[in-house]
Amino acid sequence: KQTVDDLQLPQECVALIAASLREQLKVAQQLQKFVARRDEPLLPRHVTLVVDATNEQKRFCDEFVWDTLDSSCDKPELLARRTCADMGLHAPFDAAVAFAIRRQLYRVALGFRPHENKASSQRDFPMPGRA
């Protein structure tokens, strides 16, 4: 409801957003169960990420190598905040960049090979929910 109010969306969007969040949580829980059954790491040590985020008519696009072993649960947000600050991009742009990083990590976890993880395949094979 807060998002709908903040973005001044019609109240009918509350149910749609809630349903989308429930579906995303369901997929995340399935992924966690899958990871728990594996003997090998879900992600390779180094992953090529394509970050493509747009906010308020500005676009950030970059491709870089992510070290999956150097991780903390808030690392995408920290990197996004620092990168956006360096580039003079203000909030909520950092949230869009962090989301794009997590989206790419999720794509790799779902089986996209690093050489397929390029901007062109990102657009050709969107994530469920068109996120």
N, C-alpha and C positions, 0 to 999 in steps of 0.2 A: 504494500500500500504506500509506503514511503516513496518508493521509486516513482510510482504513478503520480503522487502528489508533487514530487520534486520536478518531474518532467512535464507536469500539467497535461497528463494523458487522460483520456476518458476513463471513468471508473470501471468500465467493462474490461479494461486491460488488467485489472488486479487478478481476476481468475485466470486469464491467459498466462500471465507472468508466473503465477503460483504453479500452474500446471507444468510449465516449462522447467521451473526449478525442481519440482518433484521428479520429473523425467530425468533431468541431469543427475540428480542425486542417486536415482536408481541405477543409471549407467555407471556412475562412479563406484557404487557398492559392488556391482558385478565385477568391475575391473579390480577392486581390492581383493575379492575372493579369488580371482584368476591369479593375481600376483602371489597370494599366499600359497598357492599350490605349485608354483614353479620352483625348480631347483637352481635356476640361473637368474641373474638380474633381469628385470623387465626392460631396462634401457641399457644400451651400450655405454661405454665410458665417455666417449665424445660424440655429440650429436650436432649436426648442422641445423640451425634454426633460421627460419625466415620470419621476421617480424614485420608485419604490414598493418599499421593502425592509422585510422583517420578519426579526427575529432575537430569539430568547429572549423571546417574547411581547410585544415592542415593535415598533412600526411607524413607519417614516419615509416620508412621502409629500410630495413637493414638485414643482412645475413651474417651470422657469426656462429662460432663453435661453442657449444655449451658443455661444460664438464659436469657430468651427472653425479660424480662422486663427491664433488665439492658442493654439498647441498644443505640447505635449511629450508624449512617450509615457507619462509618469507623472502627467499633470495630473488625470485622474479620481481617482487614489488620493490625491493631495495635497488636492484639494477635499473628498473624502470624509473624510479624516482630520481636516481643519480643522473641517468642519461638525459631525462627530460629537463632537469635543472641545468645541466651543462649546455643544452641546446636552447634554453629559454622557453621551453614548452611548459605551460602551467597546468595544474590539476583542472579537470580530471583526465588530462592526456596521459599521465603516468599510469592510471588505472587501465586505460585502453592498451597501453604497451605491455603491462604486466599480464593482462588477459591474453594478448597475442602470444606471449612467451609460453604461458601455461597451455594454450591451445596447441602450440607446436609440439610441446613435450607430450601432450596427450595423443597427438597424431602418431608420433614415433612409437609410443607405448602400444598403440593399436596395430602397429605393424608396417607403417610406411617406412621404407628403407631410406637412409640418409640421402642417397643420390636422387631420390624422388621428392625429397622435401625442399622443393624450390617454389618460388612464387607462382610459377605457371601451374604446377600440380596442385598447389594450395587452392587456386581458384577453380580448377577443373574438378576437384574432389572435395567439396565443402564438408564441414563437420555436421553431424546430426543437429538439427535445430537451427541450421544456417547461422551459427554463431560466428 
